[in-house]
């Protein structure tokens, strides 16, 4: 039975070491975090969705929006952000492997148009946006949706937590703490009272 405890403890040490490497590795994408602002200068409520371009083929996808600019952790949703008149929204995203290329803008009637943020998104990949602020001031000046952008599903996807943080990073440290406390309490109970 004692050898099983030793093996389990060494397994936990290895798991904790791996979790440390994953934590350090998760900081690398911070070098690719970029933010920009979208402002609604119209007199109606709009839904905005940032779109990105991937690869030389120009495939369009939802931008990988982050929960906060200081950490690469996926936001609860990445599409159809509601902006009332005069409101602005700051969005952070990981620009690694994607170019921010369009903003889909939907009006109160459910019509959709686009604001192009990068007219040549398949060139000079991958980089942050040339501008960091985008104002929507006239619905009629927005372009019709391109065929590529029409293919992107805009419905908010169900939120899925990044499992590596739950499975690989937190549990080994919690288990090591529990084992350490248990051993300390056993040592204290075995020590003879003065």
Backbone as ProteinMPNN parsed JSONL, in Angstrom:
{"seq_chain_A": "XXXXXXXXXXXXXXXXXXXXXXXXXXXXXXXXXXXXXXXXXXXXXXXXXXXXXXXXXXXXXXXXXXXXXXXXXXXXXXXXXXXXXXXXXXXXXXXXXXXXXXXXXXXXXXXXXXXXXXXXXXXXXXXXXXXXXXXXXXXXXXXXXXXXXXXXXXXXXXXXXXXXXXXXXXXXXXXXXXXXXXXXXXXXXXXXXX", "coords_chain_A": {"N_chain_A": [[0.837, -1.213, 0.0], [2.033, 1.179, 0.688], [3.8, 1.695, -1.42], [2.038, 2.361, -3.445], [1.113, 4.839, -2.619], [3.464, 6.315, -2.855], [3.923, 6.128, -5.64], [1.592, 7.42, -6.548], [2.019, 9.978, -5.477], [4.327, 10.784, -6.904], [3.244, 10.752, -9.443], [1.455, 12.881, -9.151], [3.304, 14.965, -8.791], [4.487, 15.012, -11.333], [2.225, 15.683, -12.833], [1.647, 18.187, -11.759], [3.96, 19.522, -12.591], [3.578, 19.455, -15.383], [1.258, 21.004, -15.494], [2.296, 23.442, -14.742], [3.944, 23.993, -16.964], [1.959, 24.204, -18.935], [0.641, 26.459, -18.011], [2.612, 28.454, -18.298], [2.914, 28.217, -21.058], [0.418, 29.102, -21.873], [0.65, 31.782, -21.62], [2.05, 32.704, -23.758], [0.409, 33.353, -26.066], [-0.357, 35.922, -25.336], [1.281, 37.769, -26.501], [0.141, 38.139, -28.912], [-2.24, 39.4, -28.559], [-4.709, 41.763, -29.348], [-6.557, 44.811, -29.4], [-9.584, 46.574, -30.257], [-11.987, 49.172, -31.017], [-15.481, 49.528, -31.448], [-17.882, 51.823, -32.455], [-21.216, 52.949, -32.164], [-22.652, 55.289, -33.985], [-25.056, 55.855, -35.012], [-28.67, 56.383, -35.011], [-30.051, 54.185, -34.151], [-30.414, 50.949, -32.574], [-27.862, 48.549, -32.897], [-26.535, 45.357, -33.967], [-23.386, 43.979, -33.752], [-20.787, 42.106, -35.277], [-17.581, 40.928, -35.229], [-15.467, 39.817, -37.849], [-13.055, 37.518, -39.104], [-10.294, 36.719, -41.318], [-8.884, 33.759, -42.556], [-5.981, 32.146, -43.669], [-4.528, 31.865, -47.021], [-6.522, 31.313, -48.756], [-8.655, 32.761, -47.927], [-10.78, 32.182, -46.164], [-13.576, 32.903, -44.098], [-14.234, 33.587, -40.648], [-15.645, 33.703, -37.314], [-14.191, 36.16, -35.251], [-11.639, 35.296, -32.904], [-12.589, 36.131, -30.079], [-11.535, 37.506, -26.986], [-11.923, 37.136, -23.423], [-10.782, 39.138, -21.859], [-8.37, 41.742, -22.339], [-5.898, 41.172, -21.234], [-5.492, 38.488, -21.02], [-5.538, 35.413, -22.789], [-8.292, 34.135, -23.053], [-11.165, 32.55, -24.015], [-14.026, 34.516, -24.852], [-17.406, 34.721, -23.558], [-19.282, 34.934, -25.627], [-18.951, 35.544, -29.173], [-20.189, 37.017, -31.075], [-22.736, 39.153, -32.525], [-22.889, 41.518, -30.829], [-24.593, 43.819, -28.883], [-25.245, 47.17, -29.543], [-26.331, 50.195, -28.418], [-27.554, 53.425, -29.567], [-24.887, 55.72, -29.693], [-23.262, 54.218, -28.066], [-20.164, 52.497, -27.349], [-17.898, 49.775, -27.933], [-15.305, 47.813, -26.703], [-13.155, 45.407, -27.977], [-11.188, 42.542, -27.521], [-8.847, 40.357, -29.064], [-7.206, 37.356, -30.268], [-4.744, 37.676, -32.511], [-3.177, 35.847, -33.797], [-2.862, 33.77, -36.476], [-5.151, 34.767, -37.761], [-6.749, 37.394, -39.57], [-8.308, 40.407, -38.813], [-11.036, 41.366, -40.579], [-13.674, 42.219, -41.38], [-16.687, 43.841, -40.182], [-19.73, 42.68, -39.327], [-22.823, 44.193, -39.5], [-25.92, 44.465, -38.073], [-29.187, 45.727, -38.376], [-32.166, 47.038, -36.69], [-34.237, 45.977, -38.141], [-33.388, 43.558, -38.909], [-31.768, 43.388, -41.089], [-28.621, 42.878, -42.704], [-25.388, 44.207, -43.105], [-21.999, 45.113, -44.073], [-18.951, 46.396, -42.669], [-15.934, 46.99, -43.971], [-12.825, 46.249, -42.67], [-10.287, 45.551, -43.339], [-9.188, 45.634, -46.447], [-7.532, 43.92, -47.895], [-7.185, 41.189, -46.712], [-5.865, 38.747, -47.041], [-3.284, 39.224, -47.564], [0.012, 39.816, -46.307], [-0.218, 38.287, -43.902], [0.137, 37.355, -40.482], [-1.478, 40.027, -38.85], [-2.128, 42.853, -36.681], [-5.018, 45.073, -36.682], [-4.962, 47.896, -38.926], [-6.207, 50.213, -38.12], [-7.562, 51.148, -34.94], [-10.002, 51.91, -34.124], [-13.389, 51.998, -34.948], [-16.088, 53.509, -36.431], [-19.571, 53.434, -36.796], [-21.583, 55.234, -38.637], [-23.47, 55.716, -40.574], [-25.948, 53.834, -41.842], [-26.633, 53.424, -44.54], [-24.27, 53.747, -45.897], [-22.823, 51.48, -45.529], [-21.475, 48.411, -46.836], [-22.983, 45.797, -48.884], [-23.242, 42.401, -47.654], [-20.455, 40.329, -48.32], [-20.031, 37.329, -50.321], [-18.378, 35.498, -49.006], [-18.489, 36.329, -46.318], [-21.182, 35.957, -45.812], [-21.3, 33.236, -45.414], [-20.504, 32.755, -42.824], [-21.595, 31.561, -39.744], [-23.616, 33.432, -37.613], [-24.923, 33.071, -35.247], [-24.846, 33.051, -31.719], [-22.627, 30.819, -30.164], [-22.882, 28.044, -27.858], [-21.378, 28.541, -24.687], [-18.243, 27.226, -23.987], [-16.125, 26.238, -21.559], [-12.575, 26.531, -21.314], [-11.087, 23.57, -21.082], [-8.509, 22.786, -20.346], [-7.6, 24.342, -18.26], [-9.243, 23.603, -16.165], [-8.908, 20.807, -15.976], [-6.138, 20.166, -16.174], [-4.556, 22.104, -14.882], [-5.457, 23.141, -12.335], [-6.384, 20.93, -10.565], [-4.049, 19.155, -9.816], [-2.542, 20.679, -8.037], [-4.363, 21.204, -6.029], [-4.814, 18.611, -5.053], [-2.222, 17.956, -4.149], [-2.004, 19.791, -2.085], [-4.039, 18.888, -0.347], [-3.04, 16.337, 0.325], [-0.659, 17.098, 1.56], [-1.62, 18.531, 3.808], [-2.968, 16.476, 5.088], [-0.857, 14.749, 5.74], [0.567, 16.406, 7.477], [-1.293, 16.654, 9.562], [-1.391, 13.987, 10.413], [1.235, 13.635, 11.311], [1.254, 15.419, 13.447], [-0.595, 14.186, 15.124], [0.743, 11.86, 15.716], [2.967, 12.719, 17.091], [4.175, 12.723, 20.401], [2.473, 14.191, 23.123], [3.754, 16.921, 25.098]], "CA_chain_A": [[0.0, 0.0, 0.0], [2.915, 2.344, 0.775], [4.352, 1.983, -2.746], [1.002, 3.022, -4.229], [1.114, 6.247, -2.222], [4.662, 6.928, -3.444], [3.671, 6.257, -7.083], [0.573, 8.458, -6.721], [2.632, 11.28, -5.189], [5.186, 11.139, -8.037], [2.323, 11.068, -10.531], [0.973, 14.243, -8.907], [4.409, 15.893, -9.071], [4.573, 15.129, -12.793], [1.03, 16.401, -13.282], [1.831, 19.591, -11.367], [4.971, 20.075, -13.501], [2.921, 19.67, -16.671], [0.336, 22.139, -15.36], [3.13, 24.649, -14.763], [4.327, 24.245, -18.355], [0.768, 24.682, -19.646], [0.376, 27.832, -17.574], [3.597, 29.308, -18.979], [2.574, 28.185, -22.479], [-0.797, 29.877, -22.142], [0.996, 33.203, -21.614], [2.654, 33.056, -25.047], [-0.515, 34.073, -26.945], [-0.534, 37.32, -24.939], [2.032, 38.594, -27.449], [-0.688, 38.32, -30.102], [-3.517, 40.01, -28.19], [-4.94, 43.09, -29.919], [-7.918, 45.276, -29.132], [-10.115, 47.638, -31.101], [-13.259, 49.702, -30.532], [-16.558, 49.784, -32.413], [-18.82, 52.814, -31.896], [-22.476, 53.129, -32.877], [-22.985, 56.704, -34.084], [-26.364, 55.992, -35.658], [-29.751, 56.616, -34.047], [-30.761, 52.932, -33.883], [-29.638, 49.885, -31.941], [-27.238, 47.666, -33.877], [-25.803, 44.177, -33.536], [-22.126, 43.947, -34.503], [-20.032, 40.865, -35.186], [-16.284, 41.009, -35.917], [-15.14, 38.667, -38.687], [-11.647, 37.426, -39.457], [-9.924, 35.939, -42.497], [-7.859, 32.758, -42.264], [-5.309, 31.509, -44.795], [-4.444, 32.524, -48.329], [-7.784, 31.076, -49.469], [-9.58, 33.815, -47.506], [-11.942, 31.692, -45.426], [-14.033, 33.809, -43.047], [-14.625, 32.974, -39.378], [-15.803, 34.64, -36.21], [-12.92, 36.519, -34.637], [-11.493, 34.636, -31.594], [-12.703, 37.199, -29.077], [-11.052, 37.129, -25.66], [-12.681, 37.661, -22.286], [-10.115, 40.365, -21.419], [-7.173, 42.012, -23.122], [-4.661, 40.749, -20.583], [-5.403, 37.027, -20.998], [-6.148, 34.775, -23.95], [-9.312, 33.21, -22.557], [-12.311, 32.833, -24.894], [-15.181, 35.236, -24.3], [-18.641, 33.944, -23.484], [-19.773, 34.873, -26.995], [-18.094, 36.292, -30.088], [-20.992, 37.569, -32.165], [-23.969, 39.902, -32.243], [-22.789, 42.404, -29.67], [-25.64, 44.847, -28.99], [-24.793, 48.545, -29.314], [-27.371, 51.216, -28.511], [-27.007, 54.657, -30.137], [-23.879, 56.428, -28.888], [-22.457, 53.287, -27.264], [-18.991, 51.905, -27.984], [-17.531, 48.475, -27.389], [-13.913, 47.439, -26.91], [-13.037, 43.961, -28.188], [-9.83, 42.001, -27.578], [-8.813, 39.069, -29.751], [-5.899, 36.767, -30.554], [-4.556, 37.879, -33.949], [-2.372, 34.761, -34.334], [-3.543, 32.921, -37.466], [-6.378, 35.351, -38.317], [-6.743, 38.84, -39.81], [-9.592, 41.077, -38.622], [-11.303, 41.862, -41.93], [-14.976, 42.863, -41.538], [-17.651, 43.881, -39.078], [-21.118, 42.509, -39.791], [-23.696, 45.108, -38.76], [-27.334, 44.151, -38.267], [-30.053, 46.779, -37.848], [-33.35, 46.582, -35.95], [-35.126, 45.255, -39.058], [-32.778, 42.262, -39.193], [-30.932, 43.45, -42.291], [-27.193, 42.817, -42.381], [-24.404, 44.78, -44.022], [-20.657, 44.964, -43.52], [-17.942, 47.449, -42.688], [-14.65, 46.341, -44.25], [-11.748, 46.803, -41.839], [-9.038, 45.233, -44.029], [-9.589, 45.27, -47.81], [-6.657, 42.875, -48.427], [-6.877, 40.389, -45.526], [-5.036, 37.565, -47.308], [-1.902, 39.678, -47.748], [0.765, 40.174, -45.098], [-0.808, 37.639, -42.729], [-1.043, 37.819, -39.738], [-1.132, 41.298, -38.215], [-3.23, 43.562, -36.04], [-5.693, 46.018, -37.578], [-4.268, 49.168, -39.18], [-6.896, 51.167, -37.25], [-8.051, 50.515, -33.709], [-11.307, 52.471, -33.8], [-14.292, 51.932, -36.092], [-17.365, 54.157, -36.14], [-20.67, 53.168, -37.723], [-22.348, 56.472, -38.545], [-24.54, 55.785, -41.584], [-26.285, 52.49, -42.3], [-26.681, 53.391, -45.999], [-22.914, 53.74, -46.458], [-22.23, 50.16, -45.339], [-21.522, 47.56, -48.025], [-23.707, 44.522, -48.745], [-22.383, 41.306, -47.216], [-19.79, 39.553, -49.374], [-20.416, 35.917, -50.294], [-17.569, 34.812, -47.986], [-18.995, 36.701, -44.999], [-22.509, 35.339, -45.672], [-21.122, 31.83, -45.023], [-20.145, 32.663, -41.404], [-22.768, 31.532, -38.856], [-23.535, 34.517, -36.635], [-25.617, 32.724, -34.015], [-23.923, 32.814, -30.605], [-22.435, 29.416, -29.827], [-22.884, 27.81, -26.41], [-20.078, 28.786, -24.073], [-17.531, 26.049, -23.507], [-14.948, 26.633, -20.804], [-11.358, 25.872, -21.755], [-10.936, 22.471, -20.12], [-7.137, 22.569, -19.879], [-7.428, 25.0, -16.969], [-9.946, 22.846, -15.144], [-8.431, 19.434, -15.849], [-4.697, 19.993, -16.065], [-3.798, 23.098, -14.118], [-5.88, 23.341, -10.948], [-6.481, 19.751, -9.695], [-2.873, 18.579, -9.161], [-2.123, 21.526, -6.915], [-5.332, 20.992, -4.955], [-4.551, 17.292, -4.481], [-0.969, 18.042, -3.385], [-2.314, 20.54, -0.855], [-4.814, 17.996, 0.519], [-2.114, 15.31, 0.827], [0.266, 17.753, 2.487], [-2.353, 18.804, 5.059], [-3.245, 15.18, 5.738], [0.394, 14.269, 6.328], [0.882, 17.261, 8.635], [-2.189, 16.316, 10.674], [-0.963, 12.68, 10.905], [2.473, 13.84, 12.085], [0.907, 16.064, 14.714], [-1.293, 13.232, 15.987], [1.705, 10.865, 16.146], [3.929, 13.317, 18.052], [3.685, 12.653, 21.777], [2.225, 15.488, 23.77], [4.724, 17.173, 26.156]], "C_chain_A": [[0.873, 1.265, 0.0], [3.475, 2.719, -0.595], [3.326, 2.668, -3.635], [0.93, 4.511, -3.899], [2.293, 6.986, -2.838], [4.456, 7.154, -4.94], [2.664, 7.375, -7.346], [1.16, 9.852, -6.503], [3.523, 11.713, -6.354], [4.356, 11.446, -9.278], [1.808, 12.505, -10.383], [2.051, 15.282, -9.169], [4.574, 16.103, -10.575], [3.423, 15.929, -13.368], [1.153, 17.89, -12.96], [2.878, 20.265, -12.254], [4.391, 20.381, -14.869], [1.977, 20.865, -16.605], [1.101, 23.454, -15.356], [3.56, 25.013, -16.17], [3.146, 24.775, -19.167], [0.435, 26.125, -19.277], [1.323, 28.806, -18.272], [3.275, 29.371, -20.469], [1.348, 29.006, -22.817], [-0.523, 31.381, -22.12], [1.562, 33.653, -22.956], [1.674, 33.797, -25.96], [-0.747, 35.536, -26.548], [0.212, 38.265, -25.874], [1.207, 38.911, -28.69], [-2.042, 38.943, -29.793], [-3.594, 41.442, -28.709], [-6.351, 43.511, -29.532], [-8.287, 46.406, -30.087], [-11.477, 48.037, -30.542], [-14.229, 49.886, -31.687], [-17.537, 50.74, -31.751], [-20.049, 52.932, -32.782], [-22.841, 54.608, -32.852], [-24.303, 56.927, -34.815], [-27.422, 56.244, -34.581], [-30.591, 55.36, -33.817], [-29.821, 51.912, -33.244], [-29.127, 48.916, -33.011], [-26.659, 46.431, -33.193], [-24.539, 44.102, -34.389], [-21.398, 42.635, -34.23], [-18.712, 41.021, -35.927], [-15.956, 39.691, -36.617], [-13.649, 38.706, -39.019], [-11.436, 36.534, -40.668], [-8.765, 35.021, -42.148], [-7.305, 32.208, -43.574], [-5.343, 32.304, -46.077], [-5.731, 32.345, -49.134], [-8.845, 32.095, -49.065], [-10.829, 33.34, -46.812], [-12.294, 32.625, -44.272], [-14.53, 33.026, -41.837], [-14.934, 34.075, -38.374], [-14.418, 34.924, -35.632], [-12.813, 35.826, -33.277], [-11.429, 35.665, -30.467], [-12.298, 36.681, -27.705], [-11.889, 37.791, -24.581], [-12.115, 38.994, -21.808], [-8.826, 40.517, -22.208], [-5.888, 41.503, -22.523], [-4.529, 39.236, -20.494], [-6.122, 36.456, -22.207], [-7.104, 33.696, -23.463], [-10.59, 33.527, -23.312], [-13.471, 33.527, -24.177], [-16.417, 34.345, -24.34], [-19.328, 33.865, -24.85], [-18.94, 35.814, -27.865], [-18.878, 36.95, -31.214], [-22.2, 38.325, -31.631], [-23.917, 40.681, -30.925], [-23.771, 43.557, -29.878], [-25.062, 46.211, -28.63], [-25.967, 49.497, -29.48], [-26.752, 52.478, -29.096], [-26.042, 55.354, -29.161], [-22.977, 55.51, -28.083], [-21.248, 52.788, -28.065], [-18.626, 50.627, -27.244], [-16.072, 48.211, -27.715], [-13.826, 45.918, -26.961], [-11.562, 43.59, -28.261], [-9.893, 40.655, -28.29], [-7.37, 38.631, -29.978], [-5.685, 36.821, -32.06], [-3.691, 36.789, -34.585], [-3.237, 33.895, -35.24], [-4.856, 33.487, -37.991], [-6.196, 36.852, -38.493], [-8.152, 39.383, -39.637], [-9.932, 41.769, -39.936], [-12.635, 42.581, -42.132], [-15.705, 42.954, -40.206], [-19.026, 43.732, -39.709], [-21.985, 43.381, -38.888], [-25.142, 44.782, -39.104], [-28.182, 45.253, -37.642], [-31.275, 46.188, -37.152], [-34.334, 45.807, -36.82], [-34.557, 43.88, -39.423], [-31.954, 42.228, -40.467], [-29.467, 43.472, -41.865], [-26.356, 43.422, -43.505], [-23.032, 44.65, -43.379], [-19.849, 46.248, -43.628], [-16.61, 46.737, -42.863], [-13.56, 47.037, -43.44], [-10.373, 46.53, -42.436], [-9.395, 44.768, -45.439], [-8.727, 44.168, -48.439], [-6.23, 41.932, -47.295], [-6.012, 39.158, -45.769], [-3.575, 37.943, -47.56], [-1.284, 40.029, -46.395], [0.136, 39.572, -43.84], [0.303, 37.309, -41.751], [-0.625, 39.047, -38.954], [-2.364, 41.891, -37.552], [-3.87, 44.534, -37.019], [-4.903, 47.314, -37.727], [-4.881, 50.285, -38.338], [-7.41, 50.419, -36.037], [-9.428, 51.031, -33.308], [-12.163, 52.508, -35.067], [-15.641, 52.491, -35.684], [-18.375, 53.788, -37.223], [-21.597, 54.368, -37.615], [-23.479, 56.588, -39.561], [-24.786, 54.386, -42.141], [-26.199, 52.376, -43.814], [-25.305, 53.366, -46.641], [-22.202, 52.405, -46.255], [-22.41, 49.321, -46.6], [-22.435, 46.346, -47.801], [-22.73, 43.433, -48.299], [-21.757, 40.607, -48.415], [-20.233, 38.095, -49.251], [-19.656, 35.164, -49.2], [-18.1, 35.091, -46.586], [-20.374, 36.086, -44.756], [-22.418, 33.899, -45.163], [-20.827, 31.662, -43.528], [-21.419, 32.617, -40.565], [-22.618, 32.562, -37.748], [-24.213, 34.188, -35.312], [-24.587, 32.491, -32.906], [-23.853, 31.319, -30.291], [-22.503, 29.232, -28.315], [-21.472, 27.947, -25.859], [-19.476, 27.492, -23.563], [-16.242, 26.509, -22.85], [-13.738, 25.895, -21.329], [-10.977, 24.837, -20.714], [-9.522, 22.31, -19.597], [-6.91, 23.226, -18.529], [-8.099, 24.214, -15.856], [-9.316, 21.48, -14.902], [-6.945, 19.353, -15.531], [-3.989, 20.952, -15.122], [-4.189, 23.158, -12.648], [-5.846, 22.064, -10.091], [-5.185, 19.225, -9.08], [-2.417, 19.373, -7.948], [-3.083, 21.36, -5.736], [-5.081, 19.645, -4.266], [-3.266, 17.285, -3.65], [-1.19, 18.768, -2.063], [-3.067, 19.653, 0.14], [-3.897, 16.937, 1.139], [-1.157, 15.9, 1.854], [-0.4, 18.038, 3.831], [-2.622, 17.515, 5.829], [-1.986, 14.641, 6.418], [0.776, 15.09, 7.562], [0.001, 16.918, 9.827], [-1.831, 14.952, 11.258], [0.304, 12.787, 11.758], [2.173, 14.447, 13.443], [0.218, 15.087, 15.655], [-0.323, 12.136, 16.49], [2.718, 11.409, 17.147], [3.371, 13.212, 19.46], [3.516, 14.025, 22.365], [3.241, 15.69, 24.874], [4.115, 17.01, 27.524]], "O_chain_A": [[0.516, 2.281, -0.597], [3.616, 3.9, -0.91], [3.693, 3.471, -4.492], [0.715, 5.342, -4.782], [2.162, 8.124, -3.287], [4.767, 8.226, -5.459], [2.854, 8.184, -8.255], [0.849, 10.789, -7.238], [3.488, 12.876, -6.756], [4.726, 12.307, -10.076], [1.732, 13.249, -11.36], [1.767, 16.354, -9.704], [4.775, 17.227, -11.036], [3.607, 16.747, -14.27], [0.809, 18.744, -13.777], [2.723, 21.426, -12.63], [4.67, 21.43, -15.452], [1.901, 21.65, -17.549], [0.63, 24.458, -15.891], [3.55, 26.186, -16.544], [3.305, 25.68, -19.985], [0.004, 26.911, -20.121], [0.9, 29.848, -18.773], [3.35, 30.438, -21.079], [1.241, 29.547, -23.918], [-1.364, 32.17, -22.552], [1.558, 34.845, -23.263], [2.064, 34.787, -26.58], [-1.28, 36.309, -27.344], [-0.173, 39.425, -26.027], [1.529, 39.837, -29.434], [-2.904, 39.01, -30.669], [-2.666, 42.231, -28.533], [-7.233, 42.67, -29.358], [-7.427, 47.09, -30.641], [-12.047, 47.338, -29.705], [-13.85, 50.342, -32.766], [-17.976, 50.506, -30.625], [-19.937, 53.007, -34.006], [-23.285, 55.125, -31.827], [-24.627, 58.053, -35.194], [-27.109, 56.309, -33.392], [-31.722, 55.455, -33.339], [-28.6, 52.006, -33.362], [-29.867, 48.518, -33.91], [-26.336, 46.453, -32.005], [-24.616, 44.155, -35.616], [-21.393, 42.126, -33.109], [-18.716, 41.228, -37.141], [-16.14, 38.607, -36.064], [-13.062, 39.774, -39.192], [-12.282, 35.705, -41.002], [-7.79, 35.441, -41.526], [-8.061, 31.848, -44.476], [-6.079, 33.282, -46.208], [-6.009, 33.104, -50.062], [-9.83, 32.277, -49.781], [-11.852, 34.023, -46.859], [-11.408, 33.084, -43.551], [-15.149, 31.97, -41.963], [-14.539, 35.227, -38.554], [-13.58, 34.028, -35.54], [-13.807, 35.769, -32.552], [-10.355, 36.014, -29.976], [-12.662, 35.574, -27.308], [-12.482, 38.85, -24.786], [-12.866, 39.879, -21.398], [-8.261, 39.534, -22.686], [-4.879, 41.406, -23.221], [-3.546, 38.742, -19.942], [-7.179, 36.946, -22.604], [-6.779, 32.509, -23.459], [-11.063, 34.662, -23.261], [-13.839, 33.171, -23.058], [-16.462, 33.349, -25.062], [-19.899, 32.829, -25.191], [-18.311, 36.749, -27.37], [-18.291, 37.392, -32.202], [-22.619, 38.169, -30.485], [-24.766, 40.528, -30.047], [-23.772, 44.194, -30.932], [-24.472, 46.391, -27.564], [-26.537, 49.595, -30.567], [-25.527, 52.594, -29.121], [-26.344, 55.545, -27.983], [-22.015, 55.978, -27.474], [-21.302, 52.673, -29.289], [-18.997, 50.428, -26.087], [-15.646, 48.362, -28.86], [-14.36, 45.228, -26.093], [-10.782, 44.231, -28.966], [-10.86, 39.908, -28.144], [-6.44, 39.432, -29.891], [-6.352, 36.109, -32.81], [-3.489, 36.805, -35.799], [-4.245, 33.348, -34.795], [-5.619, 32.751, -38.617], [-5.564, 37.508, -37.665], [-9.092, 38.873, -40.247], [-9.203, 42.661, -40.368], [-12.721, 43.473, -42.976], [-15.389, 42.252, -39.246], [-19.438, 44.556, -40.525], [-21.889, 43.311, -37.662], [-25.541, 44.816, -40.268], [-27.929, 45.669, -36.511], [-31.399, 44.968, -37.041], [-35.169, 45.064, -36.304], [-35.185, 43.127, -40.167], [-31.492, 41.166, -40.884], [-29.116, 44.009, -40.815], [-26.592, 43.175, -44.688], [-22.912, 44.136, -42.267], [-20.034, 47.06, -44.535], [-16.201, 45.964, -41.997], [-13.394, 48.255, -43.514], [-9.4, 47.197, -42.084], [-9.853, 43.64, -45.62], [-9.145, 43.545, -49.415], [-5.049, 41.876, -46.951], [-5.48, 38.58, -44.821], [-2.73, 37.067, -47.748], [-1.967, 40.476, -45.473], [-0.025, 40.261, -42.833], [1.394, 36.988, -42.221], [0.492, 39.092, -38.44], [-3.493, 41.485, -37.826], [-3.309, 44.79, -38.084], [-4.258, 47.774, -36.785], [-4.179, 51.193, -37.894], [-7.662, 49.215, -36.091], [-9.963, 50.638, -32.271], [-11.726, 52.982, -36.115], [-16.263, 52.025, -34.729], [-18.067, 53.827, -38.414], [-22.317, 54.514, -36.627], [-24.347, 57.452, -39.431], [-23.933, 53.824, -42.829], [-25.746, 51.355, -44.332], [-25.178, 53.001, -47.81], [-21.093, 52.216, -46.755], [-23.377, 49.499, -47.34], [-22.634, 45.918, -46.664], [-21.528, 43.536, -48.542], [-22.434, 40.326, -49.404], [-20.743, 37.677, -48.211], [-20.221, 34.292, -48.54], [-18.155, 34.185, -45.753], [-20.702, 35.731, -43.623], [-23.36, 33.4, -44.548], [-20.892, 30.546, -43.014], [-22.243, 33.527, -40.653], [-21.62, 32.57, -37.028], [-24.091, 34.949, -34.352], [-23.579, 31.818, -33.121], [-24.876, 30.645, -30.169], [-22.212, 30.166, -27.567], [-20.501, 27.523, -26.484], [-20.106, 26.753, -22.807], [-15.376, 27.097, -23.498], [-13.855, 24.745, -21.751], [-10.59, 25.181, -19.597], [-9.332, 21.756, -18.515], [-6.116, 22.731, -17.728], [-7.593, 24.159, -14.736], [-9.202, 21.041, -13.758], [-6.538, 18.545, -14.696], [-2.915, 20.63, -14.613], [-3.308, 23.22, -11.791], [-5.321, 22.109, -8.979], [-5.2, 18.868, -7.902], [-1.961, 18.806, -6.956], [-2.66, 21.375, -4.58], [-5.13, 19.554, -3.039], [-3.221, 16.684, -2.577], [-0.618, 18.392, -1.039], [-2.767, 19.665, 1.334], [-3.971, 16.674, 2.339], [-0.877, 15.287, 2.884], [0.202, 17.808, 4.88], [-2.518, 17.471, 7.054], [-2.048, 14.137, 7.539], [1.245, 14.545, 8.561], [0.471, 16.888, 10.965], [-1.947, 14.758, 12.469], [0.433, 12.123, 12.787], [2.749, 14.053, 14.458], [0.427, 15.151, 16.867], [-0.539, 11.557, 17.555], [3.264, 10.659, 17.955], [2.217, 13.57, 19.696], [4.329, 14.919, 22.13], [3.583, 14.721, 25.552], [4.801, 17.188, 28.53]]}, "name": "protein", "num_of_chains": 1, "seq": "XXXXXXXXXXXXXXXXXXXXXXXXXXXXXXXXXXXXXXXXXXXXXXXXXXXXXXXXXXXXXXXXXXXXXXXXXXXXXXXXXXXXXXXXXXXXXXXXXXXXXXXXXXXXXXXXXXXXXXXXXXXXXXXXXXXXXXXXXXXXXXXXXXXXXXXXXXXXXXXXXXXXXXXXXXXXXXXXXXXXXXXXXXXXXXXXXX"}
